[in-house]
Amino acid sequence: MKYLNTVQIIFITCLFFIGFQNNIDYRKLHSDALVVDAHNDVVQRILEGEDISKRTLRGHSDLPRLKDGGVDVQFFSIWVPPQKTQRSYFDQANEQIDSIEILIRRNPHQAALAKNASDIEKFVRDGKLVIMLGIEGGHHIADDLRKLEQFYNRGVRYMTLTWNNSTSWATSARDEDDKIGKLKRKGLNDFGVKVIRKMNDLGMIIDVSHLGETTFWDVVKRTTKPIIASHSSVWSLSHNRRNLKDDQIKAIAKTGGVVFINFLPLFIDSTYAGKERRMRERNKSRVDSFHLAQKRSGPLRNISTEEFLKDEYLAIRPPLERLIAHFDYVAKLVGVDHVGIGSDFDGISITPLEMDDVTYLPNITRELLRCGYSENEIKKILGENFIRVLKEVEVR
Ligand SMILES: [Zn+2]
């Protein structure tokens, strides 16, 4: 037993329960439950001109597939890459919200935009996919609390304080790691504290995914309402700076908040980075000539290295159990009230096995049953935990 790591111990705990819940139909439980996914990047595909009201061949999600996956509430992430551009991030973010409103206006029977818990109840009853909006990165508010309020008025219900880039008022996980010694300061400054206060006052959920640890603890100190991590996993199971350490998970739970687990293989499987590195080394000459060809040919430029090496990437995908272990870890550490789904579908290029796209979500319900979770506990994880946080944060 000496060599067992935490992941293996969790697997054994889950295996121990096999057979206990075999009489429950996981598909029925999944479709009866309210299913919420706190993070999806499909908006980037809408911007590329894809019509997601129909079944699409690319990516992980579209309205028909979200329905097949039993999703009731889907957060669409609003994100503008932080590059030098003529147009402001605020304007571009608003255009992304426009494009979601157009999608809904054209497909009123399929989807609706919810701004509060009672909207969700009504739209779910009507059989619609409930879309909610989250802003990914504080750079979109351009150091202006009025812009934050404008986003709130358009329906934005959470904001991830930073993306990989820091703002003038909050440092990101990447910068706190990579720019050690170069940062003038870490954490929240006075304006950052005002952002926290304003979000609490408006009823916009504070999202701590992507934050540096200093910023994280500054937020925990200041917030008066539950906070979430919309798409992060567990650091103890895979040491990545985008994941949350045990004391952070405990602090989120103490606010009454939820950790929504990200599906990215790099975040969920501690062996993945090594496997990927070795696979890339094996294919180095192929990739080098592909990059050369890319420089010469226009159409090739749109193909990512991941797409070029698709078969090799498919061969190193982690098993589904690796993902389930993160749900189980948070549930065992702080209770089932503090864990949920934050897939990051369409923002990640590789997914775990048996989780090819959003239609595979019922497999999470199946595995949680196998791990011995009760129907009520699974319903909390699938969506009720999010509704509880929304109701606590929203201002009525
Ligand atoms: Zn992200």
Boltz pocket constraint, residues with backbone or C-beta under 6 A from the ligand:
constraints:
  - pocket:
      binder: B
      contacts: [[A, 136], [A, 210], [A, 231]]
      max_distance: 6.0
